[in-house]
Amino acid sequence: MTNPSAPAVPPCSADRIRDDVETLATFTEPSHPGWTRRAYSKEYTSAREWLASRMADCGLRVRRDAANNLIGTCAGRAGGRALATGSHTDTVEGGGRFDGIAGVLTALEAVRTLHESGITLHHELRVVDFFNEEANAYGLSCVGSRALAGALSQRDLALTDATGESLAQGLARAGGDPASVADCAWTDDELAAFVELHIEQGPVLEQQGYPLAVVTAIAGIDRHLLEFTGQPDHAGATPMDMRRDALCAAAEAVLAVEELAGADGSVGTSGRLEVEPGAANVVPGTARVWAEFRAADRERLDAAASGLGTAAREAAAKRGVEVQVHPLSSVSPVAADPGVQDVLASAADRHGMATRRLFSGAGHDSAHMALLCPIGMLFVPSHGGRSHCPEEWTDPEDLAAGARALAQALVDLDRSADRA
């Protein structure tokens, strides 16, 4: 809850946030749709060079760690555990200008506003631009936050993309140091709390007229690769009942993902498909399906994984096709800390902003930071609920309101940590 002795944070600047959003949006891959800034691209590297200078302009001491996280630190007046906030600035292909980016740029605006108003935190504050939050070609997401939480394993670093490049090699190419990743992990006794502002990526706040939501929990996400191996044959000369068509078996698995997800309220997506040899006149010999499930509890995710394996094996057996089921990554659902939720709600209420509690169906870096400390999240509205697309939009005024609530929550958590 709000500490009545904590100073009130003045309004944040929508204009400064707008300017930062527009500048960051100029760093985009020109040959891809929307605002594409993937984690291993030169545009991403250039964008983070600009961001590092922006952090320094805000008075933060800036560094990159071995996992290529960009961290700006503001020293506190006293010792004790630090507070942390932030998000990510990489995008999906054909993405927008706000997903993740809003959390980094509003954190910078919160720091600017606190400095300008003369409010000094007693505890160190860390603003983090986590490396590679979005899913990548290696089959993993949240690389930077996993590393900070000590959860980026050697098995993860050995994952490879379609060219055979490993995640470790990609990280090194992007400026990280895979050999030292274990050394950059934070300990569970150095953070008091982590809070993240994010766009909702859904329609609830806009439809219900709320300026903010306090997140109650973050969905668990399991990702799988199904690899079907049949036999490539001439499409004109091979009778239908003699084919070993890998793609037809894979198509049944795609439909199984849809059915398994809809059965219990979870969601499932087959968002990537590869077919070889990929010619219209050749029966597909190999088909790969990347699938994910998201749910509010581990039991639903485990049931979906089991069902998918069964469906894939049955589809393969029916068509004389072999199948391998590879678990790629698994993140269990994470509950936001009730105390941090209350602080976020009270901080918003102090400035006349109504909130509602909302479950996050999207994954976030906060889920990994929860391994280290209590976490909380704020959502700001998304126009039409659109996200992961060029039409993604959040009004600068909504971002400024969120930045003010975020800054107030940091002040309240800072004073609460004094009493802990």
C-alpha positions as CSV (number, residue, x, y, z in Angstrom):
1,M,0.0,0.0,0.0
2,T,1.0,3.7,-0.3
3,N,3.4,5.0,2.2
4,P,1.8,8.3,3.4
5,S,5.3,9.7,4.2
6,A,6.5,9.0,0.6
7,P,6.5,12.1,-1.6
8,A,4.0,12.4,-4.4
9,V,5.4,12.1,-8.0
10,P,4.4,14.9,-10.4
11,P,3.1,14.2,-13.9
12,C,5.4,12.7,-16.4
13,S,5.9,14.1,-19.9
14,A,3.9,12.6,-22.7
15,D,5.9,14.7,-25.2
16,R,9.3,13.2,-24.1
17,I,7.9,9.7,-24.2
18,R,6.5,10.3,-27.7
19,D,9.9,11.7,-28.9
20,D,11.7,8.6,-27.5
21,V,9.2,6.2,-29.1
22,E,9.5,7.9,-32.5
23,T,13.3,8.0,-32.3
24,L,13.6,4.3,-31.3
25,A,11.2,3.4,-34.1
26,T,13.7,4.7,-36.7
27,F,15.9,1.7,-35.9
28,T,14.1,-0.9,-38.0
29,E,15.1,-3.5,-40.6
30,P,14.2,-1.8,-43.9
31,S,13.5,-5.1,-45.8
32,H,11.0,-6.3,-43.3
33,P,7.4,-5.1,-42.6
34,G,6.3,-2.9,-39.8
35,W,8.9,-2.0,-37.2
36,T,11.1,-5.0,-37.2
37,R,14.1,-5.0,-34.8
38,R,15.1,-8.5,-34.1
39,A,17.6,-9.2,-31.3
40,Y,20.6,-10.3,-33.4
41,S,20.3,-7.6,-36.2
42,K,22.5,-4.6,-36.7
43,E,19.5,-2.3,-36.3
44,Y,18.9,-3.7,-32.8
45,T,22.6,-3.1,-31.9
46,S,22.4,0.5,-33.2
47,A,19.1,1.1,-31.3
48,R,20.7,0.0,-28.0
49,E,23.7,2.3,-28.6
50,W,21.2,5.1,-28.8
51,L,19.4,3.8,-25.7
52,A,22.6,3.6,-23.8
53,S,23.2,7.3,-24.5
54,R,19.6,8.1,-23.5
55,M,20.1,6.2,-20.2
56,A,23.3,8.2,-19.6
57,D,21.4,11.5,-20.3
58,C,19.0,10.5,-17.5
59,G,21.9,10.3,-15.1
60,L,22.2,6.5,-15.1
61,R,25.5,4.6,-15.0
62,V,25.3,2.3,-18.0
63,R,26.8,-1.1,-18.6
64,R,26.2,-4.3,-20.6
65,D,26.6,-7.7,-19.0
66,A,27.8,-11.0,-20.5
67,A,24.2,-11.8,-21.6
68,N,24.0,-8.5,-23.5
69,N,21.5,-7.0,-21.0
70,L,21.7,-3.2,-21.1
71,I,21.6,-1.9,-17.5
72,G,21.4,1.7,-16.2
73,T,21.9,2.2,-12.5
74,C,21.0,5.0,-10.2
75,A,22.8,4.9,-6.9
76,G,20.6,5.3,-3.7
77,R,21.3,7.2,-0.6
78,A,21.5,4.1,1.6
79,G,22.5,0.5,1.3
80,G,20.2,-2.5,1.1
81,R,18.5,-4.3,-1.7
82,A,18.0,-2.6,-5.0
83,L,14.8,-2.0,-6.9
84,A,14.6,-2.8,-10.6
85,T,12.4,-2.0,-13.5
86,G,12.5,-2.2,-17.3
87,S,11.5,-4.5,-20.2
88,H,12.9,-5.1,-23.8
89,T,13.4,-3.3,-27.1
90,D,13.6,-6.2,-29.5
91,T,10.5,-6.9,-31.7
92,V,8.9,-9.7,-33.6
93,E,9.2,-9.6,-37.3
94,G,6.5,-7.1,-38.6
95,G,6.0,-5.9,-35.1
96,G,5.1,-2.5,-33.6
97,R,6.6,0.4,-31.7
98,F,5.4,-0.3,-28.1
99,D,5.6,-4.0,-27.1
100,G,8.4,-4.0,-24.4
101,I,9.6,-0.7,-25.6
102,A,7.0,1.1,-23.6
103,G,8.4,-0.5,-20.4
104,V,11.9,0.7,-21.1
105,L,11.0,4.2,-22.2
106,T,8.5,4.9,-19.4
107,A,11.2,3.7,-16.9
108,L,13.5,6.3,-18.3
109,E,10.8,9.0,-18.0
110,A,10.1,7.9,-14.4
111,V,13.8,8.4,-13.6
112,R,13.8,11.8,-15.3
113,T,10.7,12.9,-13.4
114,L,12.1,11.8,-10.1
115,H,15.4,13.7,-10.7
116,E,13.6,16.9,-11.8
117,S,11.3,16.8,-8.8
118,G,14.2,16.3,-6.4
119,I,12.9,12.9,-5.2
120,T,15.9,10.7,-4.4
121,L,15.5,7.0,-3.7
122,H,17.1,5.5,-0.7
123,H,17.9,2.3,-2.6
124,E,19.7,1.6,-5.8
125,L,17.5,1.6,-8.9
126,R,18.3,-0.5,-11.9
127,V,16.7,0.1,-15.3
128,V,17.1,-2.9,-17.6
129,D,16.7,-3.4,-21.3
130,F,16.6,-7.2,-21.3
131,F,18.4,-8.8,-24.2
132,N,16.2,-10.8,-26.7
133,E,12.8,-11.2,-24.9
134,E,11.0,-12.3,-28.1
135,A,11.2,-15.8,-29.4
136,N,14.2,-16.3,-31.6
137,A,15.4,-18.7,-34.4
138,Y,17.0,-20.9,-31.7
139,G,13.7,-21.7,-30.1
140,L,14.1,-19.7,-26.9
141,S,12.8,-16.4,-25.5
142,C,13.7,-14.1,-22.6
143,V,17.4,-14.8,-23.0
144,G,18.6,-11.8,-21.0
145,S,16.2,-12.2,-18.0
146,R,16.9,-15.9,-17.9
147,A,20.6,-15.1,-17.6
148,L,20.0,-12.6,-14.8
149,A,17.9,-15.1,-12.9
150,G,20.6,-17.8,-13.3
151,A,18.3,-19.8,-15.5
152,L,20.1,-19.7,-18.9
153,S,21.6,-23.2,-19.1
154,Q,24.4,-24.7,-21.3
155,R,21.7,-26.7,-23.0
156,D,20.0,-23.4,-23.9
157,L,23.2,-22.0,-25.2
158,A,23.7,-25.1,-27.4
159,L,20.3,-24.6,-29.2
160,T,20.8,-24.1,-32.9
161,D,19.0,-22.2,-35.6
162,A,18.2,-23.5,-39.2
163,T,21.8,-22.6,-40.3
164,G,23.4,-24.6,-37.5
165,E,24.5,-21.5,-35.5
166,S,24.2,-22.0,-31.8
167,L,22.6,-19.5,-29.4
168,A,26.0,-19.1,-27.8
169,Q,27.5,-18.1,-31.2
170,G,24.6,-15.7,-31.8
171,L,25.0,-14.1,-28.4
172,A,28.7,-13.6,-29.1
173,R,27.9,-12.1,-32.5
174,A,25.5,-9.7,-30.8
175,G,28.2,-8.5,-28.3
176,G,27.7,-10.9,-25.4
177,D,30.1,-13.3,-23.8
178,P,28.5,-16.8,-23.5
179,A,31.5,-18.2,-21.6
180,S,30.7,-15.7,-18.7
181,V,26.9,-15.8,-18.7
182,A,26.8,-17.6,-15.4
183,D,28.8,-14.8,-13.8
184,C,26.2,-12.1,-14.7
185,A,23.4,-13.7,-12.6
186,W,22.0,-11.6,-9.8
187,T,21.5,-13.2,-6.4
188,D,18.2,-13.4,-4.6
189,D,19.4,-11.2,-1.8
190,E,20.2,-8.2,-3.8
191,L,16.8,-7.2,-5.1
192,A,13.8,-5.9,-3.1
193,A,11.4,-5.9,-6.0
194,F,11.1,-5.8,-9.8
195,V,8.2,-3.9,-11.5
196,E,7.5,-3.8,-15.3
197,L,5.2,-1.6,-17.3
198,H,3.9,-3.1,-20.5
199,I,1.2,-2.5,-23.0
200,E,-1.8,-4.8,-22.5
201,Q,-1.6,-6.4,-26.0
202,G,-5.3,-7.1,-25.6
203,P,-8.6,-5.1,-25.7
204,V,-9.9,-5.2,-22.1
205,L,-8.6,-1.8,-20.7
206,E,-9.8,0.1,-23.8
207,Q,-13.2,-1.6,-23.8
208,Q,-13.8,-1.1,-20.1
209,G,-12.3,2.4,-19.9
210,Y,-9.5,1.7,-17.4
211,P,-6.2,3.7,-17.7
212,L,-4.2,0.9,-16.0
213,A,-4.3,-2.7,-14.9
214,V,-2.4,-4.4,-12.2
215,V,-1.3,-7.8,-13.4
216,T,-2.2,-10.8,-11.1
217,A,-0.2,-13.5,-12.9
218,I,1.8,-14.3,-16.0
219,A,0.9,-17.2,-18.2
220,G,3.1,-20.2,-18.5
221,I,4.4,-20.9,-21.9
222,D,5.6,-24.3,-23.3
223,R,7.1,-24.5,-26.8
224,H,7.6,-27.7,-28.8
225,L,9.1,-28.7,-32.1
226,L,7.5,-31.6,-34.0
227,E,9.6,-33.1,-36.8
228,F,7.9,-35.4,-39.2
229,T,9.9,-37.5,-41.6
230,G,8.2,-39.3,-44.5
231,Q,9.4,-40.0,-48.0
232,P,9.7,-37.4,-50.9
233,D,8.2,-38.9,-54.1
234,H,6.9,-37.7,-57.5
235,A,3.6,-35.9,-56.9
236,G,2.1,-37.1,-60.2
237,A,3.4,-40.7,-60.2
238,T,2.8,-41.7,-56.5
239,P,-0.7,-43.0,-55.7
240,M,-2.4,-41.4,-52.8
241,D,-2.6,-44.6,-50.8
242,M,1.1,-45.3,-51.2
243,R,2.4,-41.9,-50.0
244,R,4.3,-41.2,-46.8
245,D,3.4,-37.5,-46.7
246,A,5.1,-35.7,-43.8
247,L,3.1,-32.5,-44.3
248,C,-0.3,-34.2,-44.1
249,A,0.8,-35.7,-40.8
250,A,2.0,-32.3,-39.6
251,A,-1.3,-30.8,-40.6
252,E,-3.1,-33.1,-38.3
253,A,-0.8,-32.1,-35.5
254,V,-1.5,-28.4,-36.2
255,L,-5.3,-29.1,-35.8
256,A,-4.5,-31.0,-32.6
257,V,-2.9,-27.9,-31.1
258,E,-6.0,-25.9,-31.8
259,E,-8.3,-28.6,-30.3
260,L,-6.1,-29.2,-27.2
261,A,-6.0,-25.5,-26.4
262,G,-9.7,-24.9,-26.8
263,A,-10.6,-27.8,-24.6
264,D,-9.7,-26.2,-21.2
265,G,-9.4,-22.4,-21.7
266,S,-5.7,-22.4,-22.5
267,V,-4.4,-21.1,-25.9
268,G,-2.3,-22.8,-28.5
269,T,-0.6,-21.7,-31.7
270,S,1.3,-23.3,-34.5
271,G,3.1,-20.2,-35.7
272,R,5.9,-21.7,-37.8
273,L,6.0,-24.5,-40.4
274,E,8.8,-25.7,-42.6
275,V,8.4,-28.2,-45.5
276,E,11.1,-30.0,-47.5
277,P,11.8,-30.2,-50.3
278,G,9.2,-27.5,-50.7
279,A,8.2,-28.1,-54.3
280,A,4.7,-28.2,-55.6
281,N,5.4,-31.4,-57.6
282,V,7.1,-33.4,-54.8
283,V,5.4,-35.2,-51.9
284,P,6.7,-33.5,-48.7
285,G,9.4,-35.7,-47.1
286,T,10.0,-33.6,-44.0
287,A,7.7,-31.2,-42.1
288,R,8.5,-29.3,-39.0
289,V,5.9,-27.6,-36.8
290,W,6.7,-25.2,-34.0
291,A,3.9,-25.1,-31.5
292,E,3.3,-23.4,-28.2
293,F,0.7,-23.6,-25.4
294,R,-0.1,-20.9,-22.8
295,A,-2.1,-21.4,-19.7
296,A,-2.7,-20.2,-16.2
297,D,-1.5,-23.4,-14.4
298,R,1.1,-26.0,-14.9
299,E,-1.4,-28.9,-15.0
300,R,-3.0,-27.5,-18.2
301,L,0.3,-27.1,-19.9
302,D,1.4,-30.6,-19.0
303,A,-1.9,-32.0,-20.3
304,A,-1.5,-30.1,-23.6
305,A,2.0,-31.4,-24.1
306,S,1.0,-35.0,-23.4
307,G,-2.0,-34.7,-25.8
308,L,0.2,-33.1,-28.5
309,G,2.7,-36.0,-28.3
310,T,-0.1,-38.5,-28.6
311,A,-1.8,-36.8,-31.5
312,A,1.5,-36.4,-33.4
313,R,2.4,-40.1,-33.0
314,E,-1.0,-41.2,-34.1
315,A,-0.9,-38.9,-37.1
316,A,2.5,-40.2,-38.0
317,A,1.6,-43.9,-37.6
318,K,-1.5,-43.5,-39.8
319,R,0.6,-42.2,-42.7
320,G,3.7,-44.3,-42.3
321,V,5.7,-41.3,-41.1
322,E,8.3,-41.0,-38.3
323,V,8.0,-38.2,-35.8
324,Q,10.2,-36.7,-33.1
325,V,8.8,-34.5,-30.5
326,H,11.3,-32.0,-29.0
327,P,10.4,-29.8,-26.0
328,L,12.1,-26.5,-26.7
329,S,11.4,-24.4,-23.7
330,S,9.1,-24.3,-20.7
331,V,8.1,-21.4,-18.5
332,S,5.7,-22.1,-15.6
333,P,2.9,-19.7,-14.8
334,V,4.0,-17.0,-12.3
335,A,1.9,-15.1,-9.8
336,A,2.6,-11.5,-9.2
337,D,3.4,-10.7,-5.6
338,P,0.2,-9.6,-3.7
339,G,2.1,-6.9,-1.8
340,V,3.6,-5.4,-4.9
341,Q,0.2,-5.6,-6.6
342,D,-1.3,-3.5,-3.8
343,V,1.6,-1.0,-4.0
344,L,1.0,-0.6,-7.8
345,A,-2.8,-0.1,-7.3
346,S,-2.3,2.4,-4.5
347,A,0.3,4.4,-6.4
348,A,-2.2,4.7,-9.3
349,D,-5.1,5.5,-7.0
350,R,-3.0,8.3,-5.3
351,H,-3.1,10.1,-8.7
352,G,-6.7,9.4,-9.5
353,M,-6.1,6.5,-11.9
354,A,-8.5,3.6,-11.5
355,T,-7.2,0.1,-12.0
356,R,-8.5,-3.3,-12.4
357,R,-6.7,-6.6,-11.9
358,L,-5.9,-8.6,-15.0
359,F,-4.2,-11.9,-15.9
360,S,-1.5,-11.7,-18.6
361,G,-1.8,-14.2,-21.4
362,A,1.6,-13.0,-22.8
363,G,5.0,-14.0,-21.4
364,H,7.3,-11.3,-19.9
365,D,10.7,-10.9,-18.5
366,S,9.1,-10.5,-15.1
367,A,8.3,-14.2,-15.0
368,H,12.0,-14.9,-14.8
369,M,12.8,-12.1,-12.4
370,A,10.3,-13.7,-10.1
371,L,13.0,-16.3,-9.4
372,L,14.9,-13.5,-7.7
373,C,12.4,-11.2,-5.9
374,P,8.8,-10.2,-5.6
375,I,7.5,-8.9,-9.0
376,G,4.6,-6.8,-10.2
377,M,3.4,-5.4,-13.6
378,L,1.3,-2.5,-14.8
379,F,-0.6,-2.7,-18.1
380,V,-1.5,0.4,-20.2
381,P,-4.2,0.3,-22.9
382,S,-3.6,-1.0,-26.4
383,H,-5.7,0.5,-29.2
384,G,-8.0,-2.3,-30.5
385,G,-6.1,-4.8,-28.5
386,R,-3.6,-5.0,-31.4
387,S,0.0,-6.1,-30.8
388,H,2.8,-7.9,-32.6
389,C,1.7,-6.0,-35.7
390,P,2.4,-2.6,-37.3
391,E,-0.9,-1.3,-36.1
392,E,0.1,-1.7,-32.5
393,W,-0.5,1.7,-30.7
394,T,-0.7,3.2,-27.2
395,D,-1.4,6.9,-26.7
396,P,1.6,8.9,-25.3
397,E,-0.8,10.3,-22.7
398,D,-1.5,6.7,-21.5
399,L,2.2,6.0,-21.4
400,A,2.8,9.1,-19.3
401,A,0.1,8.1,-16.9
402,G,1.6,4.7,-16.6
403,A,5.1,6.2,-16.1
404,R,3.8,8.4,-13.2
405,A,2.2,5.3,-11.5
406,L,5.4,3.4,-12.1
407,A,7.5,6.2,-10.6
408,Q,5.2,6.5,-7.6
409,A,5.3,2.7,-7.0
410,L,9.1,2.8,-7.1
411,V,9.1,5.6,-4.5
412,D,6.6,3.7,-2.3
413,L,8.5,0.4,-2.6
414,D,11.7,2.3,-1.8
415,R,10.2,3.7,1.5
416,S,8.6,0.3,2.3
417,A,12.0,-1.4,1.9
418,D,13.4,1.1,4.5
419,R,10.9,-0.4,7.0
420,A,11.5,-4.0,6.0
